[in-house]
Structure formats: C-alpha cells, structure tokens
Amino acid sequence: MSQEATEEGRVRVVGTAHVSQESIYEVEEAIETERPDVVAVELDEGRYRQLNGGEPDDIEPSDLLSGNTVFQFIAYWMLSYVQARLGEKFDVTPGADMLAAVETAEDLGIDVALVDRDINETMRRFWTQMGVVEKFRMIGGLAFGVGDNQGVGLAAGAIVGILLGPLVAIFGGSVGIGLPILTRIAGGAILAVAVAAGVWFASGSMAAAEDRLLAALGLGIAVGGIGGVALGLTAPVTDLLGTFVVRVVGSMTLGVGVGLLVGGVLGQFASSFGFGEVEDVEELDMSEMTDTDVVSAMMEEFRQFSPGGAAALIDERDAFIAHKLVALRQNGANVVAVVGAGHRAGIERYLEHPEELPPMESLTGTQGGRIPWAKVVGTGISVVVVGFFVLLALSSAGDDTLLRLFGAWFLVNGLFAAGLAKAAGARWSSSLVGGAVAWMTSINPFLAPGWFTGYVELQYDPVNISDIGTLNELLANEEKPIPDLLEEMFAVPLFRLIVVVAATNIGSIVASALFVAYLLPLFALDLGGAAGVTQLLFEGAQNGWEILWSTIT
C-alpha cells in the first residue's frame, strides 16, 4: 500500500489478486480504517451491474456487423476461463474483492466510483493490438492444444495448406503432380476417412473419446497412406467419383497435408533454437509468495506471450484508471482505489508523475498510425475480382458467358456458406441469409457472410457475457465425455453463435478457392483457354479506354 498526498486530496491504492480471500479482508480493512470520501473500483458499468445481480448486456445484432465482435468474445472467454480456474484453485469467486469493496462502501455510506474502461472497448483494442504471430499462437493453442511456436506453425500451416490446394490443382501438372498422382492421394484420403469413421463407431464405449479419436486418426492415416497412396488400391473409388472430384479432393488433401507438415517442422525447428519462445516462469511456491507476487508473475508471462495484448489489457488501463483517480484527487476527494495487483505499480507511478499520463483520447477508440496491411490486401483482392468481371463485360465474351460465370460464383459460394452454417446448427433463415450474401462478401474482404448469419441468429437467441460463465462451468468438468461436452456447449447461445459464424465464413472461403481453382478453368476452356481469356481481358481494357476517352473528349 502507498499514499499519494496533494493539497486537493489523496489516493490510497489497494492491490488485490481478484481470487484471494486475504485480498477481500485487506479491502474491507482498508476502507473501514481510511473512511474515504470515495471508494474507486476496477469495474465498468456492465461488470458492476453483473456483480450486483443485474442482467448483463446482450450483444447487439448491429455490433456483429462491425467486424471483430466474435473474436473479442473469444479473447474475453479465454481470459475469463483462466481467472475462473484460479478462483476454483483458491476457492474464491472471481470479482469477490470488488464486490467486497462495493458492499463495504455502501454499508458505510461512502460513494463508489467506477474507474475502469468499458470491457468491450478493452477487448476490441486487445484483439486489434495483438500481432499476427500472437493471434496464430492463440489459434494454434485452441485448435491443436499446443501453444508457442508449435501452435503458430500448425495454425499457419493449415491456413497456407488451404490456399496451397487450389494452386496444386492449377499448376500441379507442370511440376509432375498430374491426375494419376492426385488420384492416388484422393483415394487415400477417402479410404482414410472411411477407416477412421469405422474405427470411431466400432469402438463405441469400449474406450475414452480421446483414445478413440487417436486410434481412428492413426489407423485411418496409416491405411489411407499405405493402401491408397503407396499401393494405389483406389481405382474403383476414384473412377466412380469422376475426374473433377478426384482433382478437388486430391489437391486439397495434398495442400493441407504439406502445409501442416511444413508448419509443424518449422515450429519445432523454431522451438529447438528458442526463436520467439516465452521464457519459462519459475515454479511458484504459493506458500511463500504474496498475492501481488503471483499476479505480477502472471502479468509478466502474459507480456512475454503478447506484448500488444498486454498493452491493451494492462498498460492502457493503468493510464485510464490513473486519469480517473487524478481527477477525483484534484476535486479534493480522499480515495481508496481497489485494483488488481498487476495494475497497482503502474497506477501509483502515474499518481506520482501525472504529467507522464498519455492523453485520455489515446486510450479509447481505434488506434491509428500503422499501415493497415489487411485492408490494403483486401482492397487489392476486391479490385482484381471486380476488374476481372468488368473487363470481361466490356469484351466480346458475351452476356451469356458472364451470366453463367456469375451464376456459378453465386451458387458455389451460397451452397458452401449456407450448408456449413446449417451443419453448425444455424436456423434455415440464418443459413439462407449467409448463403445469399456470400458471393458479395467473397468480393469484398471487409465483409463476412458469417456476420450476416449471426445477425439473424441473434434475432432469435440473445447472447451475453453470462454465457461465458456457463461455458467455463462446462469446461471445468474434465470427466465428461467429449461428445456430451460438445452437445452441452452447443446448447449455449454464445458457443453456437461463434461456431455458426466461423462455419459460414469458412464455407465462403473454401467455395471461393474451389471456384477459382476448379470451375474457372472450365469456363476458360470455353473462352479459348488461358490465352483466350487474356486476349478478352486486353480487349475489354481497350474498349473501356475508348469509351472513357470518347466521354472525356
């Protein structure tokens, strides 16, 4: 504890561990001893209302269309889950320290000030300030159960592999990966899936879900690799599917397989040489460490994992809270400020040197100053796709060809987006809306069909922050079989919304890649192949220039 005295007032900062019973006693004692004019707590309006038993805010459907709402909820869920597990370990409800501060102040007739930044603002800035590698690391941890370099490698490898598959279909023949090789790979993939499914269902209740999954994947890959790829025992299956399906399945299997292999190897290589690894934190002896020591160690580990995320979650909030406390102090109030132990040092530094506080406006809104590479690339994709259609329209390709081309684009995107949305549990109305806009969102990377699917879903099932607590309770049961756990998680509106949005977007992305790699070449053949399409594009450009020049002159 420390005091910062001024002529106007003084501030005493009490740092708590959020999940420590001793912190609760310390908070109550500090308030009763000091009897301040104001008790300031590290809460915003929404979290304050929840602690007092109020209803949490629902996600507004319109907010979902703004972009990163789902990602922000995922990030908040991860942080909440960690805090919930710590609270379980110490047998204290997370937030009990803040609730104790509020209740003690109210019992003594002391004003309560909410001095933390809105949680939605914090999570929005947390997501946008995380680096690309940090996001891959988080995705890798969620998808593959591993973090650090291995998680980054596998997550990046999976994404690269999905993009590599269509390239194999387009250019594979020129490097020796023709239809015979793709036939073996496709047959092997189909055989692997069949064997894995058979093992999964045949094992039934004879083994735990994790063991069944490992056995199914292991035998499936082994049989598919040996019988399908190595020995080529798949001719009847591939003949039945046809050349088009064989090319799609074979190239995508090869692309994703190579991506995962290379990503995993590079991740392991980076770990072996210590590139980008988070330094190990010494084992904590809880009997010898104070609450502040524990929280500070956790904060330091998180800062090594994600410097950008730490800036939004820790540093910016230190400054935001300090701004509020300085204002209270300047108004002559004596304040007891109850904050997380990880924020205490930063806040006290600003209280001692308020001239070092960054401007308040820099702590809210969206930060600028950096080149928005994602938007630059997205705009480039939109320009290329729109330009392709415009130039063909200005050429002699004919309206019939353009109509069929656009129809195929619309149907493929719509079927994949709507189909995966429905498979993920979306309503028919939501699925159809996502499918209907998928063609447009594929052209404009700033939009995503999943946002529109989620918008309709939210009209039926409201989603709010309390769903995170429900999910944490489900995940705390480590003995529940995975199928039962997934079924119960899908019953939680937030989880179902996340899966539905993700499935719709994945469907549209896959459909766009398949269209470019497999369907577009079929249309190109009708137009004279690659040379014919190129000639038509030049013709469209020339006609467009002539129209523009005649309009100007």
N, C-alpha and C positions, 0 to 999 in steps of 0.2 A: 504494500500500500504506500501511497505517497500523497502529498498535498501540494497544491499549486495555489499560492495566495496572490491576490491582486487587490487593488483598492475597491473594486466593484464587488467581488465575491470570490469564492474558492471552489475548487473541484477536487473531490477525492475519488480516485479510480480503484474499483474493486475488481480484480480479475478472477473469473471462475472457470471451471473445467466443463461446464454445461451438464456433465453426467456424474458429478461428485457430490455425495451427501455432505461432506465437510464444506464444500463451497456454499451450500444452502445455509448452513449455520453461520458461516462468515458473512454472508449477505445480510441476514437478519440482524446479526450483532452490530454490523457497521451502521445500518440505518437507525437502529434503536439508540446507539451511542451518539451518533452525529446529530440526529434530528434535523436533517437539512430542510431547505425550502423546497427542493425538487429532488426526486429520485429519477435519474435518467437510465433507461434500459435499452439494451441492444436488441430492439424489436422494431418492426414496421407495423403499419395498421393491420395488415392481414394476419400476421403471426400473433399480434396482440389479441385480436378478436378470437383466434383459434384457442389460445391459452385460456381465455375466459369462457370457453364453451360455445362460442359463436360459430355460425356456419362459414366455412371457407369460401373464397370466391371461386365461381366456376370459370372455366376457360370460355372466353367469348368467341363464338364461331368466327367472327371477323378477324380476331387476332391470329387465328390459324393461317389465314391467307397472307399474313405479313411475312411468313417465312420460317424462322427458326424456333417457333414455339415448342414443337415436339422435341427438338434437340435440347432446349433449355430444360424441359421437364425431365428428360433422361439424365442430364447432368445433375439436376437437383435431386433426383431419385438416388443416384449413386452416392452423393454426399449425405443424404438423409439416412441411407442404409448403413453407412459406416458409423454415423453417430448413434443410430438405434442399436447397433451391435455393441458399441462401447457402453451405452446405457444399460444394456442387458448384462454386460460383464460386471458393472459396478452396482447393479440393482437400483438404478435411479432413472426416472423418466426424463428423456432429453427435454430441456427447457424448464425443468423444475426450478433452477436457480432464478430464472427471470420471473417465473410465476411467484416465487417466494418474495422477490423484491417488490413486485406489484402489490401483492396481498399485504405485506408488511407496511408499505407506504399508505395504502388505503385504510388500514386499521388505525394508523397514527394520524390520518387526515392530511397527509403530505401529497402534493401534486406529483403526477407521474408524467415524464416526458419520453416520447418515443423518438429515438435519435438515430436509428439505423436506416439505411437506404432500402427502398422497396425491393423485395426479394426478386420480383420479376425483372426489374432493371438490373439487379446484380447478376442474375443468371444469364440475361441477354448479353451483358458485357463479358461475362465469364466465357461464354461459348465463342464470341467473336474474337476474343483476345488469345484464345488457345491457338498455338501454332499447328501447322498441318501435321507434323510428326506427332505432336501430343494427341491430336484427335485420332490419328491412326493407332496410337498406342492404346487409347481408351477403347476404340472399336475392337482392336485385337484382343484386349482383355475380356470384353463382353462376348465376342464371337468364338474365341478359341480357348478361353480360360488361361491365357498367358499374357503377361504384360511386357513392358520394356521392349528390347529390340526384337525378340521373337514375335511378340504381338504385332509390332509395326511391320515386320517382314511379311507375316502371313496375311494381315489385312490388306497391305499394299499389293501383295502378290495376287490375292483373289480379285481385286479390282482390275489390276493390269491384265490378269488372265481373261476376264470377261471381255475386255477390249481387244485382246490378242486373238481370241477365237475367230471373229469375223475377218481379221487380217489373214489368218491362215486360209480361210475359205477363198479369199480373193487372190492372194499371191502365193499360196502354198504350192501350186503346180509348178511355178517357175523355179522352186528350190527342191523339187523332188517329192513334195508331200501331195501326191495326187490322190485320185479316187481310191485306188487299191489300198493305200495306207489308211486313209480315212475310213474305209470300210472295216478294216480290222479294228481300228480304235472305236468306231461306233458300235460294232458288235460286242467288243469287250465291255464297253460302258453299259450296254443293255443287259449283257449277261451278269455283270457285277451287280446292277440294281436288282435283277431278278433273284440272284442268290442271296443278297443282303436282306431283301424282303422276306424270302423264305426262311432264313435263319431267325430273323426277328419274330415272325409269327409262330414258327415251330417251337422256339424256346419257351414261349408262353410265360408262365410264372415260375419256371424252373431256376431262374437266375435274376439277379437285380437288374434294373433297367440299364445301368451303366455298363454292366458286363455283357448284357445282350447287345447293346449298341456297339461295343468294341468288337465282339465276336462277329456281328453282322457286317461291319465295315471291313474287318480284316479278311474274312473269308470271301466277301464279295469282291474286294480288290484283287485278292490272290487268284480266284477262279477267273475273273474277268481278264486279268493281265495275262495269265498263262493260257487259258483256253481261247480267249478272244484275240488278244493282240499277238502273242507269241506263236500260237499254233494256227490261228486263223480259222477256228471252228465255228464260224458265224455266218457263212454264206447264205443258208436258208433264211435267217432272220433279216439280213440286210437286203436280200432280194425282195422280200415281202414289203419292206419299208419303202423302197424306192430310192433313187439317186439323191433326190433333194433332201429327204430326211437324213440319209446317211451323211451327206455333206454337212448339214447343220449340226447333228449330234457329234460327229467325229471331230470337226474343227473346234467346237466349243469345249468338248472334253479335253482335247489336246491343249488348247489355250489356257484353260483354268488349271489343268494339271501342271503345266510348265510354270505358270505364274506362282502357284503355291510352292512348288519345289524350289524355284529360284528365290522367292521371298523368304522361305524358311531357311535356306542355306545362307543367304546374306544376313538374315537376322542372327543366326548362330555365329557367323563369322564376326559380326559387329560385337556380339556379346563376348566372344573369346578375346577380343582385343580391347574391350572396355569402351567402345565408342558409344557415347550418348547414354551410358547407363547411369541410373540413380545410385549414388553412393549408399552403401549399406549403413543403416542406422543401428547403433549398438543395442543389444537386448536391454529392454527396460526392466529394472528391478522396481516393481510398483511399491514395495515396502520402504524403499529408500528415496523415492522421488516424490516431489510435491506435485500438486495438480498443474501448476504452472510449468514445471519441467516437462511433464508428459505432453501437454498441449503444445509447448514450444517445439519439442522434438518432432511431433506430428506435422506442425506447420512447416518446419524446415524440410522434412521429407517431401511434403507436397510441393514446396517451392522448387525443389530439385526436379520433381516429376514434370511440373508445368509452370514455368516462370510467368507466362502470360496469364494463366488462370489464377495464380497466386496474386498477381497484381490486382485483378478484379475482386477477388474474394477477401483479400487481406489488406493490401496497401491502400487501395482506394477507399475502402470502408473505414480504415483508420482515420484517413483525412476527412471523410464525410462526417463521421461521428464527432471528431475533434472540432469541426466547424460548428456543429450544434452546441457542443459544450462551451466553446469560447463565447458564443452568442449568449448563452444563459449566464455565464460568468460576467460578461460585460453589462448585463442587465441587473447585476447586483445579487444574483441568486447564489446561495450556498448549495452545492450539488454533490450527491453521492451517485457516481456513474457505475452501473453494473454491466460489465462487458466480458466477453470471452478472454481467457488468459492470453491467447495468442495475439490479441489486439492491444493489450494493455501497454506494452512498451512503446509501440508506435503512437498511440494516442497521447501518452504522457510526454513524449518528445515534442509533439505538436503543441501541447499545452504550455510547455516551457518556451517554445520558439514559435509562436503563432504566425510570425512573419514568413515562415517556411511553408505554410499551408498552400497547396495549389488552389487555383480559382475553383469555386464551387461548380461553375458551369462545366468544368473539365471532368467532373466526377459523375455527370449524368449525360444521357443521350448517347449517341453513337460517335465513337472516336474517329477522327479523320486523319489525314496526313500520309497514310500509306497507300501505295498503288493497289487498287482493288483487282488483283490479277484474275480472280474468279469471274468478275464481271467483264473484264477485258476479253477473256477466253470465251465466255458465254455469248457476248455480243458478236464476236467473230464467227461463232457457230451459227448464230441466227442469220447474220449477213450472208454467209455461204449458202445456207439452205434456201433462204428466200431468193437470193440471187439466182440459184440454180433453176428454180421454178419460173422466175421472171424471164430469164434468158430463153428457156425452152418455149415459153408462151410467145415470145417475140420472134421465134424462128418458124420454120416451115414444118415443125413436128406434127402440128395438127391438134385441134381441140380434143379429139377422141383419145389420143395418146395421153395428153395431160389429164383428162378426166379419169382414165383408168389408173394412171400413176397416183393421182391424189386419192382415188378411192381405195387403192391398195394400202397407201400410207395411213389413211383414216381407219380402215378395218383392222389392220395388223396392230396398230397402237391401241385401238379401242378394245379389241378382244383380249390382248395380254393384260392391259391395265385393269379392265373390269373383271376378267377371270381370276387374276391373283387377288384382287380386292375381295371378291366373293369367297374365294377359298380361305381367306384370312378371317372371315366372319362378318364382312360388311353386309348391310342390307342391299336388296336389289336396287333401290333408288340411289343409294350412295355409289354402288358399283357402276351403275349406268352413267351417272354424272361424271365420275372419274374417267370412264372409258370415252365419253363423248368429247372431253377436252384434251385427251391425251395427245392427239395429233398436234394441237396448238402448243401444248407445253413442251413437246419434243423440239419444236422450232425455237421456242423462247426458253432458254435455260433458267431464266429468273422466275419462272412459274413451275409448279409441280402438280401433276394430277392428284397426288395424294392429299394436297391441301384442300382441294375441292371435295374429294371423297370424305375427308374428315369434317369439313364444314357441314355436310348433310348429316353425317353421323351425330354430330353434336346437337342437331335439332331434336334428336330422339333421346340420347343418353348424355346428360351433363357430366362433365369431367372436372374434378377439382383436386386440390392439393391433398385432400384427405385420402385419396386413392393410393398415394404413396405409402401412407401408414399401413393400409391394408396389404399392399404388396410386400412390405417389409415383414409383416407378420407371417405371410405365407412362406417367404424365403427363409424365415428363421427355423421352420420345421425341416430339418435335414434328413429326417427318416421317411418323409412322404415320397412315394414313387414318382418319378419324373412325369409320367403320363397324367397322373392325378393332379400333380402340382400345376402342370400347364393348363389343364382343364379349369382349375380354380382361378388361375391367373387370367385366363381369357374371360372369366366372368367379371373381372374388374374393368370398368369402363376405360380407365387410363391406359392399361396394358393393351386392350383390344384396339383402342384408337391408334397407339403407336404402331402396332403390327399392321393394321389396315392401311395407314398412311405409307408405311415403308413398302408394303407389298404392292400397292398401286404404283408407286414411283419405280420400283424395281421392274414391274411389268412393262412400263412405258420405255424404260432404258433398254431392256432386253429386246423389246419389239423394234425399237429404232435401229439397234445394232443388226438384228436379223434382216430388217428391210434393206439396209444399205449393203450388207454382205451377200444376201442370197436372192432377194427379189429384184433389186435394182439391176443387177446384171442381166436378168431375164428380159426386162424392158429394154436394156441397152442392146440386146441382140436384135430386137425388132427395129431398132433405130440404126443398125449397122455396126454394132459393137462399140468399143471404146472410141475408135477413130470417128465413127459416125456421130456419137454423142458430142465429142469435142468439136466437130465441124458445125453441129447445130448450135452449140453454145457460142461459137465465134459468129455464126450467122445472126443469132439473137442479139449479140452485143453490137454488131454493125447496124442492124435495123434499129436498135434502140438509140444509137448515136445519131442516126439520120433523123429519127423522129424528134429527138431533143434539139438538134441543130436547126431543123426547119421551124420548130416552135420559137427558138431564140431569134432567128433572123426573120 
